[in-house]
């Protein structure tokens, strides 16, 4: 049962990342002010070529986070590595767009930090024992 307590937020966070892909690759804003620039330049928005590249990274993070949650549910050995890599990618796509992402993405960034801390420190052994 405790596996699901850890797996469901991973999957939900992954699904939330799909909104970044949608906002950069479709006419739908998905809650993002698409005309607001990223932190590094006023000329780069979500619909610019750089924004679209980041949209693909949002999709990679989505697949990685959701995949790691499913890997945890099905007791796959690789889930912690995938979760860690996906959380890092998630931070990489959230931080430059800090002024653009919906407020919920800030919670997602905190979640990413938690995942990274739990799975890259000695706490990892405790987490793996908990989830079986």
N, CA, C and O atoms as CSV, one atom per row, in Angstrom:
chain,resi,resn,atom,element,x,y,z
A,1,UNK,N,N,0.818,-1.197,0.000
A,1,UNK,CA,C,0.000,0.000,0.000
A,1,UNK,C,C,0.865,1.266,0.000
A,1,UNK,O,O,0.535,2.251,-0.660
A,2,UNK,N,N,1.968,1.229,0.743
A,2,UNK,CA,C,2.822,2.406,0.836
A,2,UNK,C,C,3.442,2.739,-0.528
A,2,UNK,O,O,3.771,3.894,-0.801
A,3,UNK,N,N,3.597,1.720,-1.379
A,3,UNK,CA,C,4.107,1.967,-2.738
A,3,UNK,C,C,3.240,2.981,-3.465
A,3,UNK,O,O,3.749,3.855,-4.166
A,4,UNK,N,N,1.931,2.863,-3.296
A,4,UNK,CA,C,1.014,3.759,-3.981
A,4,UNK,C,C,1.106,5.184,-3.448
A,4,UNK,O,O,0.896,6.143,-4.191
A,5,UNK,N,N,1.417,5.323,-2.172
A,5,UNK,CA,C,1.590,6.652,-1.571
A,5,UNK,C,C,2.752,7.386,-2.254
A,5,UNK,O,O,2.723,8.609,-2.394
A,6,UNK,N,N,3.758,6.640,-2.670
A,6,UNK,CA,C,4.894,7.233,-3.372
A,6,UNK,C,C,4.650,7.296,-4.886
A,6,UNK,O,O,5.052,8.255,-5.544
A,7,UNK,N,N,3.992,6.271,-5.428
A,7,UNK,CA,C,3.827,6.172,-6.881
A,7,UNK,C,C,2.807,7.164,-7.443
A,7,UNK,O,O,3.038,7.741,-8.506
A,8,UNK,N,N,1.712,7.368,-6.766
A,8,UNK,CA,C,0.656,8.230,-7.301
A,8,UNK,C,C,1.129,9.670,-7.487
A,8,UNK,O,O,0.826,10.258,-8.525
A,9,UNK,N,N,1.859,10.277,-6.536
A,9,UNK,CA,C,2.365,11.632,-6.798
A,9,UNK,C,C,3.358,11.686,-7.964
A,9,UNK,O,O,3.389,12.673,-8.698
A,10,UNK,N,N,4.165,10.642,-8.140
A,10,UNK,CA,C,5.073,10.613,-9.294
A,10,UNK,C,C,4.275,10.627,-10.599
A,10,UNK,O,O,4.584,11.385,-11.519
A,11,UNK,N,N,3.266,9.794,-10.666
A,11,UNK,CA,C,2.442,9.717,-11.879
A,11,UNK,C,C,1.690,11.031,-12.094
A,11,UNK,O,O,1.639,11.540,-13.214
A,12,UNK,N,N,1.111,11.578,-11.034
A,12,UNK,CA,C,0.350,12.836,-11.154
A,12,UNK,C,C,1.260,13.977,-11.599
A,12,UNK,O,O,0.879,14.784,-12.447
A,13,UNK,N,N,2.450,14.044,-11.034
A,13,UNK,CA,C,3.388,15.102,-11.434
A,13,UNK,C,C,3.783,14.918,-12.901
A,13,UNK,O,O,3.915,15.893,-13.641
A,14,UNK,N,N,3.969,13.679,-13.311
A,14,UNK,CA,C,4.257,13.414,-14.718
A,14,UNK,C,C,3.125,13.878,-15.624
A,14,UNK,O,O,3.365,14.514,-16.651
A,15,UNK,N,N,1.914,13.565,-15.248
A,15,UNK,CA,C,0.762,13.991,-16.054
A,15,UNK,C,C,0.655,15.505,-16.111
A,15,UNK,O,O,0.264,16.062,-17.137
A,16,UNK,N,N,1.001,16.180,-15.013
A,16,UNK,CA,C,0.953,17.646,-14.987
A,16,UNK,C,C,1.955,18.249,-15.975
A,16,UNK,O,O,1.720,19.329,-16.516
A,17,UNK,N,N,3.049,17.565,-16.205
A,17,UNK,CA,C,4.060,18.072,-17.134
A,17,UNK,C,C,3.565,18.104,-18.584
A,17,UNK,O,O,4.122,18.825,-19.413
A,18,UNK,N,N,2.556,17.352,-18.882
A,18,UNK,CA,C,2.019,17.365,-20.244
A,18,UNK,C,C,1.522,18.761,-20.603
A,18,UNK,O,O,1.528,19.136,-21.775
A,19,UNK,N,N,1.092,19.533,-19.608
A,19,UNK,CA,C,0.600,20.886,-19.880
A,19,UNK,C,C,1.689,21.776,-20.485
A,19,UNK,O,O,1.385,22.616,-21.332
A,20,UNK,N,N,2.946,21.613,-20.070
A,20,UNK,CA,C,4.040,22.391,-20.652
A,20,UNK,C,C,4.247,22.052,-22.121
A,20,UNK,O,O,4.529,22.929,-22.937
A,21,UNK,N,N,4.105,20.783,-22.446
A,21,UNK,CA,C,4.204,20.356,-23.847
A,21,UNK,C,C,3.044,20.948,-24.652
A,21,UNK,O,O,3.247,21.485,-25.741
A,22,UNK,N,N,1.846,20.848,-24.116
A,22,UNK,CA,C,0.656,21.363,-24.811
A,22,UNK,C,C,0.779,22.869,-25.041
A,22,UNK,O,O,0.479,23.361,-26.128
A,23,UNK,N,N,1.223,23.600,-24.010
A,23,UNK,CA,C,1.320,25.059,-24.122
A,23,UNK,C,C,2.333,25.490,-25.179
A,23,UNK,O,O,2.156,26.531,-25.812
A,24,UNK,N,N,3.381,24.712,-25.375
A,24,UNK,CA,C,4.402,25.124,-26.342
A,24,UNK,C,C,4.161,24.578,-27.744
A,24,UNK,O,O,4.685,25.133,-28.710
A,25,UNK,N,N,3.391,23.518,-27.882
A,25,UNK,CA,C,3.220,22.893,-29.197
A,25,UNK,C,C,1.813,23.009,-29.787
A,25,UNK,O,O,1.599,22.616,-30.934
A,26,UNK,N,N,0.865,23.531,-29.039
A,26,UNK,CA,C,-0.494,23.666,-29.573
A,26,UNK,C,C,-0.985,25.092,-29.328
A,26,UNK,O,O,-0.347,25.843,-28.591
A,27,UNK,N,N,-2.096,25.469,-29.926
A,27,UNK,CA,C,-2.651,26.798,-29.661
A,27,UNK,C,C,-3.216,26.955,-28.247
A,27,UNK,O,O,-3.459,28.078,-27.806
A,28,UNK,N,N,-3.430,25.846,-27.531
A,28,UNK,CA,C,-3.978,25.908,-26.172
A,28,UNK,C,C,-2.916,26.418,-25.206
A,28,UNK,O,O,-1.762,25.994,-25.274
A,29,UNK,N,N,-3.290,27.308,-24.322
A,29,UNK,CA,C,-2.323,27.864,-23.370
A,29,UNK,C,C,-2.074,26.925,-22.190
A,29,UNK,O,O,-1.029,27.013,-21.545
A,30,UNK,N,N,-3.009,26.037,-21.901
A,30,UNK,CA,C,-2.903,25.069,-20.805
A,30,UNK,C,C,-2.571,25.747,-19.474
A,30,UNK,O,O,-1.911,25.150,-18.623
A,31,UNK,N,N,-3.021,26.982,-19.289
A,31,UNK,CA,C,-2.780,27.702,-18.047
A,31,UNK,C,C,-1.502,28.527,-18.022
A,31,UNK,O,O,-1.222,29.198,-17.029
A,32,UNK,N,N,-0.728,28.488,-19.089
A,32,UNK,CA,C,0.517,29.251,-19.186
A,32,UNK,C,C,0.264,30.542,-19.951
A,32,UNK,O,O,-0.384,30.511,-20.997
A,33,UNK,N,N,0.749,31.664,-19.466
A,33,UNK,CA,C,0.684,32.886,-20.292
A,33,UNK,C,C,1.765,32.786,-21.368
A,33,UNK,O,O,2.917,33.147,-21.129
A,34,UNK,N,N,1.394,32.299,-22.548
A,34,UNK,CA,C,2.379,31.936,-23.563
A,34,UNK,C,C,3.153,33.123,-24.131
A,34,UNK,O,O,4.189,32.935,-24.769
A,35,UNK,N,N,2.669,34.325,-23.911
A,35,UNK,CA,C,3.403,35.485,-24.423
A,35,UNK,C,C,4.419,36.014,-23.404
A,35,UNK,O,O,5.174,36.936,-23.714
A,36,UNK,N,N,4.448,35.450,-22.208
A,36,UNK,CA,C,5.397,35.876,-21.184
A,36,UNK,C,C,6.740,35.179,-21.435
A,36,UNK,O,O,6.768,33.963,-21.626
A,37,UNK,N,N,7.835,35.915,-21.439
A,37,UNK,CA,C,9.134,35.323,-21.760
A,37,UNK,C,C,9.720,34.525,-20.603
A,37,UNK,O,O,9.263,34.618,-19.464
A,38,UNK,N,N,10.725,33.753,-20.921
A,38,UNK,CA,C,11.442,33.021,-19.885
A,38,UNK,C,C,12.393,33.944,-19.161
A,38,UNK,O,O,12.461,35.125,-19.504
A,39,UNK,N,N,13.125,33.468,-18.181
A,39,UNK,CA,C,13.961,34.306,-17.329
A,39,UNK,C,C,15.177,34.896,-18.035
A,39,UNK,O,O,15.664,35.947,-17.619
A,40,UNK,N,N,15.684,34.256,-19.085
A,40,UNK,CA,C,16.962,34.648,-19.660
A,40,UNK,C,C,16.888,35.663,-20.794
A,40,UNK,O,O,17.896,36.294,-21.113
A,41,UNK,N,N,15.729,35.835,-21.407
A,41,UNK,CA,C,15.607,36.769,-22.516
A,41,UNK,C,C,14.144,37.130,-22.742
A,41,UNK,O,O,13.262,36.278,-22.630
A,42,UNK,N,N,13.898,38.369,-23.056
A,42,UNK,CA,C,12.523,38.812,-23.306
A,42,UNK,C,C,12.010,38.344,-24.666
A,42,UNK,O,O,10.809,38.406,-24.929
A,43,UNK,N,N,12.907,37.880,-25.525
A,43,UNK,CA,C,12.510,37.469,-26.872
A,43,UNK,C,C,12.075,36.001,-26.961
A,43,UNK,O,O,11.539,35.580,-27.986
A,44,UNK,N,N,12.295,35.242,-25.929
A,44,UNK,CA,C,12.005,33.801,-25.983
A,44,UNK,C,C,10.740,33.511,-25.177
A,44,UNK,O,O,10.671,33.756,-23.973
A,45,UNK,N,N,9.743,32.981,-25.884
A,45,UNK,CA,C,8.473,32.603,-25.260
A,45,UNK,C,C,8.246,31.113,-25.472
A,45,UNK,O,O,9.029,30.451,-26.153
A,46,UNK,N,N,7.185,30.593,-24.896
A,46,UNK,CA,C,6.891,29.167,-25.029
A,46,UNK,C,C,6.681,28.725,-26.475
A,46,UNK,O,O,6.960,27.575,-26.814
A,47,UNK,N,N,6.197,29.613,-27.321
A,47,UNK,CA,C,5.922,29.220,-28.701
A,47,UNK,C,C,7.109,29.459,-29.634
A,47,UNK,O,O,7.030,29.151,-30.823
A,48,UNK,N,N,8.203,30.003,-29.110
A,48,UNK,CA,C,9.416,30.191,-29.910
A,48,UNK,C,C,10.106,28.837,-30.091
A,48,UNK,O,O,9.752,27.873,-29.411
A,49,UNK,N,N,11.085,28.749,-30.997
A,49,UNK,CA,C,11.799,27.480,-31.162
A,49,UNK,C,C,12.426,26.966,-29.857
A,49,UNK,O,O,12.395,25.764,-29.592
A,50,UNK,N,N,12.984,27.850,-29.053
A,50,UNK,CA,C,13.543,27.427,-27.758
A,50,UNK,C,C,12.417,26.922,-26.856
A,50,UNK,O,O,12.575,25.906,-26.178
A,51,UNK,N,N,11.299,27.615,-26.843
A,51,UNK,CA,C,10.151,27.185,-26.054
A,51,UNK,C,C,9.653,25.817,-26.476
A,51,UNK,O,O,9.289,24.995,-25.635
A,52,UNK,N,N,9.636,25.571,-27.783
A,52,UNK,CA,C,9.209,24.257,-28.283
A,52,UNK,C,C,10.196,23.165,-27.869
A,52,UNK,O,O,9.784,22.050,-27.549
A,53,UNK,N,N,11.490,23.475,-27.874
A,53,UNK,CA,C,12.485,22.503,-27.411
A,53,UNK,C,C,12.244,22.168,-25.943
A,53,UNK,O,O,12.314,21.007,-25.542
A,54,UNK,N,N,11.961,23.190,-25.151
A,54,UNK,CA,C,11.651,22.941,-23.750
A,54,UNK,C,C,10.338,22.173,-23.625
A,54,UNK,O,O,10.181,21.380,-22.696
A,55,UNK,N,N,9.399,22.392,-24.534
A,55,UNK,CA,C,8.161,21.630,-24.530
A,55,UNK,C,C,8.428,20.145,-24.696
A,55,UNK,O,O,7.769,19.317,-24.067
A,56,UNK,N,N,9.399,19.806,-25.546
A,56,UNK,CA,C,9.771,18.394,-25.700
A,56,UNK,C,C,10.387,17.853,-24.413
A,56,UNK,O,O,10.153,16.704,-24.037
A,57,UNK,N,N,11.178,18.693,-23.740
A,57,UNK,CA,C,11.741,18.259,-22.450
A,57,UNK,C,C,10.643,18.079,-21.396
A,57,UNK,O,O,10.735,17.197,-20.543
A,58,UNK,N,N,9.600,18.922,-21.462
A,58,UNK,CA,C,8.468,18.727,-20.558
A,58,UNK,C,C,7.835,17.356,-20.807
A,58,UNK,O,O,7.432,16.664,-19.873
A,59,UNK,N,N,7.758,16.981,-22.079
A,59,UNK,CA,C,7.197,15.675,-22.408
A,59,UNK,C,C,8.103,14.550,-21.902
A,59,UNK,O,O,7.606,13.548,-21.387
A,60,UNK,N,N,9.415,14.698,-22.042
A,60,UNK,CA,C,10.358,13.698,-21.528
A,60,UNK,C,C,10.204,13.560,-20.010
A,60,UNK,O,O,10.172,12.448,-19.484
A,61,UNK,N,N,10.109,14.693,-19.313
A,61,UNK,CA,C,9.906,14.651,-17.858
A,61,UNK,C,C,8.586,13.967,-17.519
A,61,UNK,O,O,8.517,13.187,-16.569
A,62,UNK,N,N,7.544,14.254,-18.287
A,62,UNK,CA,C,6.242,13.634,-18.047
A,62,UNK,C,C,6.336,12.118,-18.162
A,62,UNK,O,O,5.847,11.389,-17.298
A,63,UNK,N,N,6.961,11.655,-19.225
A,63,UNK,CA,C,7.084,10.209,-19.434
A,63,UNK,C,C,7.955,9.571,-18.354
A,63,UNK,O,O,7.655,8.480,-17.870
A,64,UNK,N,N,9.036,10.259,-17.979
A,64,UNK,CA,C,9.928,9.718,-16.959
A,64,UNK,C,C,9.282,9.635,-15.589
A,64,UNK,O,O,9.410,8.623,-14.900
A,65,UNK,N,N,8.594,10.683,-15.193
A,65,UNK,CA,C,7.944,10.683,-13.878
A,65,UNK,C,C,6.810,9.659,-13.822
A,65,UNK,O,O,6.721,8.880,-12.873
A,66,UNK,N,N,5.955,9.661,-14.828
A,66,UNK,CA,C,4.857,8.693,-14.845
A,66,UNK,C,C,5.401,7.272,-14.953
A,66,UNK,O,O,4.907,6.358,-14.294
A,67,UNK,N,N,6.415,7.097,-15.785
A,67,UNK,CA,C,7.029,5.770,-15.938
A,67,UNK,C,C,7.665,5.275,-14.654
A,67,UNK,O,O,7.580,4.090,-14.333
A,68,UNK,N,N,8.304,6.176,-13.915
A,68,UNK,CA,C,8.924,5.749,-12.659
A,68,UNK,C,C,7.859,5.374,-11.634
A,68,UNK,O,O,8.052,4.444,-10.850
A,69,UNK,N,N,6.746,6.086,-11.635
A,69,UNK,CA,C,5.648,5.723,-10.738
A,69,UNK,C,C,5.089,4.350,-11.063
A,69,UNK,O,O,4.801,3.558,-10.166
A,70,UNK,N,N,4.938,4.073,-12.347
A,70,UNK,CA,C,4.463,2.746,-12.749
A,70,UNK,C,C,5.506,1.683,-12.426
A,70,UNK,O,O,5.169,0.579,-12.000
A,71,UNK,N,N,6.784,2.027,-12.635
A,71,UNK,CA,C,7.854,1.095,-12.282
A,71,UNK,C,C,7.834,0.758,-10.797
A,71,UNK,O,O,8.083,-0.384,-10.412
A,72,UNK,N,N,7.541,1.740,-9.974
A,72,UNK,CA,C,7.433,1.502,-8.537
A,72,UNK,C,C,6.259,0.583,-8.228
A,72,UNK,O,O,6.390,-0.361,-7.448
A,73,UNK,N,N,5.120,0.861,-8.837
A,73,UNK,CA,C,3.938,0.020,-8.597
A,73,UNK,C,C,4.227,-1.436,-8.958
A,73,UNK,O,O,3.824,-2.354,-8.243
A,74,UNK,N,N,4.931,-1.637,-10.079
A,74,UNK,CA,C,5.209,-2.994,-10.546
A,74,UNK,C,C,6.544,-3.541,-10.053
A,74,UNK,O,O,7.036,-4.553,-10.551
A,75,UNK,N,N,7.131,-2.844,-9.051
A,75,UNK,CA,C,8.349,-3.284,-8.364
A,75,UNK,C,C,9.523,-3.521,-9.311
A,75,UNK,O,O,10.207,-4.542,-9.239
A,76,UNK,N,N,9.734,-2.573,-10.179
A,76,UNK,CA,C,10.878,-2.635,-11.081
A,76,UNK,C,C,12.094,-1.994,-10.405
A,76,UNK,O,O,11.961,-0.968,-9.739
A,77,UNK,N,N,13.258,-2.583,-10.568
A,77,UNK,CA,C,14.465,-2.084,-9.906
A,77,UNK,C,C,14.903,-0.720,-10.412
A,77,UNK,O,O,15.582,0.010,-9.690
A,78,UNK,N,N,14.538,-0.362,-11.621
A,78,UNK,CA,C,15.013,0.864,-12.256
A,78,UNK,C,C,14.230,2.114,-11.871
A,78,UNK,O,O,14.648,3.221,-12.211
A,79,UNK,N,N,13.122,1.970,-11.181
A,79,UNK,CA,C,12.266,3.134,-10.930
A,79,UNK,C,C,12.983,4.273,-10.202
A,79,UNK,O,O,12.748,5.429,-10.554
A,80,UNK,N,N,13.859,4.014,-9.189
A,80,UNK,CA,C,14.474,5.165,-8.506
A,80,UNK,C,C,15.390,5.974,-9.424
A,80,UNK,O,O,15.419,7.202,-9.345
A,81,UNK,N,N,16.138,5.290,-10.295
A,81,UNK,CA,C,17.022,6.004,-11.227
A,81,UNK,C,C,16.217,6.840,-12.210
A,81,UNK,O,O,16.568,7.987,-12.488
A,82,UNK,N,N,15.135,6.268,-12.739
A,82,UNK,CA,C,14.285,7.009,-13.667
A,82,UNK,C,C,13.624,8.198,-12.962
A,82,UNK,O,O,13.544,9.288,-13.528
A,83,UNK,N,N,13.157,7.994,-11.745
A,83,UNK,CA,C,12.523,9.088,-10.995
A,83,UNK,C,C,13.513,10.223,-10.757
A,83,UNK,O,O,13.160,11.394,-10.896
A,84,UNK,N,N,14.737,9.885,-10.402
A,84,UNK,CA,C,15.757,10.911,-10.157
A,84,UNK,C,C,16.062,11.693,-11.427
A,84,UNK,O,O,16.086,12.924,-11.414
A,85,UNK,N,N,16.296,10.974,-12.527
A,85,UNK,CA,C,16.599,11.655,-13.795
A,85,UNK,C,C,15.434,12.521,-14.247
A,85,UNK,O,O,15.639,13.646,-14.705
A,86,UNK,N,N,14.215,12.012,-14.125
A,86,UNK,CA,C,13.037,12.774,-14.544
A,86,UNK,C,C,12.839,14.006,-13.664
A,86,UNK,O,O,12.432,15.057,-14.160
A,87,UNK,N,N,13.122,13.892,-12.365
A,87,UNK,CA,C,12.991,15.052,-11.468
A,87,UNK,C,C,14.014,16.123,-11.826
A,87,UNK,O,O,13.710,17.314,-11.760
A,88,UNK,N,N,15.208,15.717,-12.201
A,88,UNK,CA,C,16.225,16.692,-12.625
A,88,UNK,C,C,15.773,17.384,-13.907
A,88,UNK,O,O,15.868,18.607,-14.014
A,89,UNK,N,N,15.282,16.620,-14.875
A,89,UNK,CA,C,14.787,17.210,-16.125
A,89,UNK,C,C,13.619,18.146,-15.827
A,89,UNK,O,O,13.512,19.221,-16.418
A,90,UNK,N,N,12.757,17.741,-14.920
A,90,UNK,CA,C,11.627,18.578,-14.535
A,90,UNK,C,C,12.100,19.932,-14.012
A,90,UNK,O,O,11.561,20.970,-14.397
A,91,UNK,N,N,13.093,19.926,-13.149
A,91,UNK,CA,C,13.636,21.196,-12.649
A,91,UNK,C,C,14.264,22.015,-13.764
A,91,UNK,O,O,14.133,23.239,-13.797
A,92,UNK,N,N,14.946,21.336,-14.675
A,92,UNK,CA,C,15.590,22.031,-15.796
A,92,UNK,C,C,14.553,22.749,-16.653
A,92,UNK,O,O,14.829,23.827,-17.180
A,93,UNK,N,N,13.376,22.171,-16.798
A,93,UNK,CA,C,12.357,22.839,-17.618
A,93,UNK,C,C,11.534,23.851,-16.834
A,93,UNK,O,O,11.000,24.792,-17.421
A,94,UNK,N,N,11.421,23.681,-15.544
A,94,UNK,CA,C,10.618,24.622,-14.754
A,94,UNK,C,C,11.375,25.917,-14.470
A,94,UNK,O,O,10.822,27.003,-14.644
A,95,UNK,N,N,12.617,25.819,-14.042
A,95,UNK,CA,C,13.344,26.995,-13.560
A,95,UNK,C,C,13.466,28.117,-14.596
A,95,UNK,O,O,13.187,29.263,-14.245
A,96,UNK,N,N,13.866,27.863,-15.852
A,96,UNK,CA,C,13.968,28.992,-16.788
A,96,UNK,C,C,12.627,29.655,-17.112
A,96,UNK,O,O,12.595,30.797,-17.569
A,97,UNK,N,N,11.544,28.955,-16.880
A,97,UNK,CA,C,10.204,29.468,-17.182
A,97,UNK,C,C,9.470,29.867,-15.910
A,97,UNK,O,O,8.239,29.890,-15.884
A,98,UNK,N,N,10.206,30.178,-14.869
A,98,UNK,CA,C,9.634,30.464,-13.554
A,98,UNK,C,C,8.537,31.513,-13.601
A,98,UNK,O,O,7.552,31.405,-12.871
A,99,UNK,N,N,8.690,32.532,-14.453
A,99,UNK,CA,C,7.671,33.597,-14.551
A,99,UNK,C,C,6.476,33.169,-15.388
A,99,UNK,O,O,5.442,33.838,-15.382
A,100,UNK,N,N,6.606,32.075,-16.098
A,100,UNK,CA,C,5.587,31.649,-17.047
A,100,UNK,C,C,4.738,30.491,-16.548
A,100,UNK,O,O,3.554,30.413,-16.873
A,101,UNK,N,N,5.319,29.592,-15.767
A,101,UNK,CA,C,4.594,28.392,-15.348
A,101,UNK,C,C,3.459,28.734,-14.394
A,101,UNK,O,O,3.534,29.723,-13.664
A,102,UNK,N,N,2.412,27.922,-14.397
A,102,UNK,CA,C,1.338,28.118,-13.424
A,102,UNK,C,C,1.861,27.920,-11.998
A,102,UNK,O,O,2.895,27.282,-11.799
A,103,UNK,N,N,1.168,28.450,-11.036
A,103,UNK,CA,C,1.578,28.373,-9.635
A,103,UNK,C,C,1.817,26.937,-9.182
A,103,UNK,O,O,2.721,26.681,-8.386
A,104,UNK,N,N,1.034,26.021,-9.670
A,104,UNK,CA,C,1.198,24.613,-9.287
A,104,UNK,C,C,2.569,24.058,-9.648
A,104,UNK,O,O,3.037,23.114,-9.012
A,105,UNK,N,N,3.212,24.622,-10.648
A,105,UNK,CA,C,4.537,24.148,-11.037
A,105,UNK,C,C,5.567,24.446,-9.957
A,105,UNK,O,O,6.573,23.745,-9.855
A,106,UNK,N,N,5.334,25.463,-9.162
A,106,UNK,CA,C,6.248,25.762,-8.056
A,106,UNK,C,C,6.185,24.636,-7.030
A,106,UNK,O,O,7.206,24.245,-6.464
A,107,UNK,N,N,4.992,24.122,-6.797
A,107,UNK,CA,C,4.844,22.963,-5.918
A,107,UNK,C,C,5.538,21.765,-6.561
A,107,UNK,O,O,6.183,20.969,-5.879
A,108,UNK,N,N,5.401,21.647,-7.871
A,108,UNK,CA,C,6.076,20.570,-8.592
A,108,UNK,C,C,7.584,20.654,-8.463
A,108,UNK,O,O,8.249,19.624,-8.345
A,109,UNK,N,N,8.140,21.858,-8.483
A,109,UNK,CA,C,9.584,22.030,-8.320
A,109,UNK,C,C,10.014,21.588,-6.923
A,109,UNK,O,O,11.067,20.969,-6.765
A,110,UNK,N,N,9.218,21.899,-5.921
A,110,UNK,CA,C,9.521,21.451,-4.559
A,110,UNK,C,C,9.450,19.922,-4.477
A,110,UNK,O,O,10.265,19.290,-3.806
A,111,UNK,N,N,8.474,19.345,-5.159
A,111,UNK,CA,C,8.350,17.885,-5.210
A,111,UNK,C,C,9.580,17.279,-5.878
A,111,UNK,O,O,10.108,16.270,-5.410
A,112,UNK,N,N,10.038,17.891,-6.970
A,112,UNK,CA,C,11.244,17.406,-7.646
A,112,UNK,C,C,12.442,17.404,-6.708
A,112,UNK,O,O,13.212,16.444,-6.671
A,113,UNK,N,N,12.593,18.480,-5.957
A,113,UNK,CA,C,13.697,18.560,-4.991
A,113,UNK,C,C,13.586,17.453,-3.946
A,113,UNK,O,O,14.588,16.842,-3.572
A,114,UNK,N,N,12.378,17.201,-3.483
A,114,UNK,CA,C,12.161,16.138,-2.506
A,114,UNK,C,C,12.552,14.778,-3.086
A,114,UNK,O,O,13.229,13.989,-2.427
A,115,UNK,N,N,12.127,14.511,-4.313
A,115,UNK,CA,C,12.468,13.244,-4.973
A,115,UNK,C,C,13.985,13.111,-5.086
A,115,UNK,O,O,14.544,12.058,-4.779
A,116,UNK,N,N,14.643,14.169,-5.522
A,116,UNK,CA,C,16.101,14.129,-5.681
A,116,UNK,C,C,16.783,13.884,-4.340
A,116,UNK,O,O,17.705,13.073,-4.254
A,117,UNK,N,N,16.344,14.568,-3.302
A,117,UNK,CA,C,16.946,14.390,-1.970
A,117,UNK,C,C,16.705,12.968,-1.451
A,117,UNK,O,O,17.624,12.322,-0.947
A,118,UNK,N,N,15.477,12.490,-1.576
A,118,UNK,CA,C,15.160,11.155,-1.055
A,118,UNK,C,C,15.891,10.044,-1.799
A,118,UNK,O,O,16.218,9.014,-1.208
A,119,UNK,N,N,16.151,10.244,-3.090
A,119,UNK,CA,C,16.711,9.150,-3.881
A,119,UNK,C,C,18.206,9.278,-4.183
A,119,UNK,O,O,18.772,8.425,-4.866
A,120,UNK,N,N,18.844,10.330,-3.683
A,120,UNK,CA,C,20.287,10.470,-3.919
A,120,UNK,C,C,21.076,10.592,-2.619
A,120,UNK,O,O,22.278,10.855,-2.651
A,121,UNK,N,N,20.434,10.409,-1.506
A,121,UNK,CA,C,21.100,10.487,-0.206
A,121,UNK,C,C,20.929,9.138,0.491
A,121,UNK,O,O,20.263,8.248,-0.037
A,122,UNK,N,N,21.522,8.983,1.668
A,122,UNK,CA,C,21.320,7.735,2.405
A,122,UNK,C,C,19.853,7.419,2.720
A,122,UNK,O,O,19.529,6.293,3.095
A,123,UNK,N,N,18.974,8.406,2.568
A,123,UNK,CA,C,17.539,8.148,2.764
A,123,UNK,C,C,16.982,7.172,1.733
A,123,UNK,O,O,15.928,6.575,1.954
A,124,UNK,N,N,17.674,7.005,0.613
A,124,UNK,CA,C,17.206,6.118,-0.447
A,124,UNK,C,C,16.985,4.700,0.078
A,124,UNK,O,O,15.982,4.067,-0.251
A,125,UNK,N,N,17.911,4.202,0.887
A,125,UNK,CA,C,17.763,2.831,1.424
A,125,UNK,C,C,16.493,2.709,2.253
A,125,UNK,O,O,15.795,1.698,2.187
A,126,UNK,N,N,16.202,3.729,3.021
A,126,UNK,CA,C,14.978,3.712,3.855
A,126,UNK,C,C,13.728,3.729,2.968
A,126,UNK,O,O,12.770,3.000,3.223
A,127,UNK,N,N,13.747,4.560,1.935
A,127,UNK,CA,C,12.606,4.634,1.011
A,127,UNK,C,C,12.398,3.281,0.330
A,127,UNK,O,O,11.273,2.788,0.247
A,128,UNK,N,N,13.477,2.691,-0.151
A,128,UNK,CA,C,13.355,1.397,-0.830
A,128,UNK,C,C,12.846,0.311,0.115
A,128,UNK,O,O,12.101,-0.573,-0.305
A,129,UNK,N,N,13.239,0.370,1.382
A,129,UNK,CA,C,12.694,-0.579,2.365
A,129,UNK,C,C,11.205,-0.361,2.581
A,129,UNK,O,O,10.442,-1.319,2.700
A,130,UNK,N,N,10.791,0.907,2.631
A,130,UNK,CA,C,9.377,1.226,2.856
A,130,UNK,C,C,8.490,0.728,1.729
A,130,UNK,O,O,7.413,0.186,1.973
A,131,UNK,N,N,8.940,0.910,0.495
A,131,UNK,CA,C,8.081,0.577,-0.642
A,131,UNK,C,C,8.189,-0.882,-1.044
A,131,UNK,O,O,7.431,-1.351,-1.894
A,132,UNK,N,N,9.112,-1.595,-0.450
A,132,UNK,CA,C,9.228,-3.031,-0.681
A,132,UNK,C,C,9.775,-3.356,-1.997
A,132,UNK,O,O,9.929,-4.531,-2.329
